[in-house]
């Protein structure tokens, strides 16, 4: 069957980190604007989320411009996920675990294998604990 891969931030991240990541993913790069949108959280909590995402190389920060952006490894992973679909045989017991034709992979070893296949030759082991991979049914012929 044709499948596509995608990813989300791991469940180990809190709502603030997830929100910051989603805002940057959708094109909002100004740290000040992100902070003002998330006014319900203290500046310290938001700054901690920025710091965590930058330290884990999920986002990169330009201190002079006060902007955030997706890191190059995350951008490369996004491009591979968007560009490609794959033929993959999924056992029936895993198909039964799918919700809305999507299977979330959170096992570190399995994630490492998938990421290595998506971006061969690039060492992205540092992202293994930060991202959860999903496999969804569909692909080029199903879009």
C-alpha positions as CSV (number, residue, x, y, z in Angstrom):
1,X,0.0,0.0,0.0
2,X,1.1,3.6,-0.6
3,X,2.0,5.5,2.6
4,X,3.3,8.9,3.5
5,X,5.4,9.7,6.5
6,X,4.9,12.8,8.7
7,X,6.0,13.8,12.2
8,X,4.9,15.7,15.2
9,X,6.7,16.9,18.3
10,X,7.0,14.1,20.8
11,X,4.6,13.7,23.7
12,X,7.3,14.8,26.1
13,X,6.8,18.4,25.0
14,X,4.3,20.6,26.8
15,X,1.6,22.7,25.3
16,X,3.8,25.8,25.2
17,X,6.5,24.1,23.1
18,X,3.9,22.5,20.9
19,X,2.2,25.9,20.3
20,X,5.5,27.7,19.6
21,X,6.5,24.9,17.1
22,X,3.1,25.1,15.3
23,X,3.3,28.9,15.0
24,X,6.8,28.8,13.5
25,X,5.7,25.9,11.3
26,X,2.9,28.1,10.0
27,X,5.2,30.9,9.2
28,X,5.2,33.2,12.3
29,X,8.8,33.9,13.1
30,X,8.9,37.0,15.3
31,X,9.6,36.0,18.9
32,X,7.8,39.1,20.1
33,X,4.6,38.3,18.1
34,X,4.7,34.7,19.3
35,X,5.0,36.0,22.9
36,X,2.1,38.4,22.4
37,X,-0.1,35.7,21.0
38,X,0.7,33.5,23.9
39,X,0.0,36.2,26.5
40,X,-1.7,33.8,28.9
41,X,1.8,32.3,29.7
42,X,4.6,34.2,31.5
43,X,7.6,35.5,29.6
44,X,9.7,33.1,31.5
45,X,7.6,30.1,30.4
46,X,7.7,31.2,26.8
47,X,11.4,31.9,26.9
48,X,12.0,28.5,28.4
49,X,10.0,26.9,25.5
50,X,12.1,28.9,22.9
51,X,15.3,27.8,24.6
52,X,14.3,24.1,24.8
53,X,13.3,24.0,21.1
54,X,16.5,25.7,20.1
55,X,18.8,23.6,22.3
56,X,17.2,20.5,20.9
57,X,17.9,21.8,17.3
58,X,14.2,21.8,16.4
59,X,14.2,25.6,15.9
60,X,17.0,28.0,15.3
61,X,17.1,31.6,16.7
62,X,18.4,34.8,15.3
63,X,19.1,36.8,18.4
64,X,19.8,40.0,16.5
65,X,16.5,39.9,14.5
66,X,14.6,38.3,17.4
67,X,13.2,35.6,15.1
68,X,12.8,31.9,15.2
69,X,12.9,29.5,12.3
70,X,12.7,25.7,11.7
71,X,16.2,24.2,11.9
72,X,17.7,22.8,8.7
73,X,17.3,19.2,9.7
74,X,13.6,19.7,10.5
75,X,13.2,21.5,7.2
76,X,14.9,18.6,5.3
77,X,12.6,16.1,7.1
78,X,9.5,18.2,6.2
79,X,10.5,18.3,2.5
80,X,11.1,14.6,2.4
81,X,7.7,13.9,4.0
82,X,5.9,16.2,1.6
83,X,7.7,15.1,-1.6
84,X,7.6,11.3,-1.3
85,X,5.2,8.4,-0.8
86,X,6.4,4.9,-0.3
87,X,5.2,1.4,-1.0
88,X,5.0,-0.4,2.3
89,X,3.4,-3.6,3.5
90,X,1.8,-3.0,6.9
91,X,0.8,-6.1,8.8
92,X,-2.9,-6.5,9.7
93,X,-2.2,-6.2,13.4
94,X,-0.7,-2.7,12.8
95,X,-3.5,-1.7,10.4
96,X,-6.0,-2.4,13.2
97,X,-4.1,0.1,15.4
98,X,-4.5,2.9,12.9
99,X,-6.8,5.8,13.8
100,X,-8.1,7.8,10.8
101,X,-5.7,5.8,8.5
102,X,-2.8,7.0,10.6
103,X,-0.3,5.0,12.7
104,X,1.8,6.9,15.3
105,X,5.3,5.5,15.8
106,X,6.9,6.4,19.1
107,X,9.4,3.6,19.5
108,X,12.9,5.1,19.3
109,X,14.5,2.3,17.3
110,X,11.7,2.3,14.7
111,X,11.8,6.1,14.4
112,X,15.6,5.9,13.9
113,X,15.2,3.4,11.1
114,X,12.5,5.5,9.4
115,X,14.5,8.8,9.6
116,X,17.6,7.0,8.3
117,X,15.5,5.8,5.3
118,X,14.0,9.3,4.7
119,X,17.3,11.0,4.9
120,X,20.1,8.5,4.2
121,X,23.6,9.5,5.1
122,X,22.5,12.3,7.4
123,X,22.8,11.7,11.1
124,X,19.6,12.9,12.8
125,X,19.8,10.8,15.9
126,X,19.4,13.9,18.0
127,X,15.8,14.2,16.8
128,X,14.7,10.7,17.7
129,X,13.5,11.6,21.2
130,X,12.0,14.9,20.0
131,X,9.8,13.7,17.2
132,X,7.1,11.1,16.8
133,X,6.7,9.7,13.3
134,X,3.3,8.9,11.7
135,X,2.5,6.7,8.8
136,X,-0.7,7.5,6.9
137,X,-2.4,5.6,4.1
138,X,-2.3,7.4,0.8
139,X,0.2,8.8,-1.6
140,X,0.6,10.1,-5.0
141,X,-2.2,8.1,-6.5
142,X,-4.6,8.7,-3.7
143,X,-4.4,12.5,-3.4
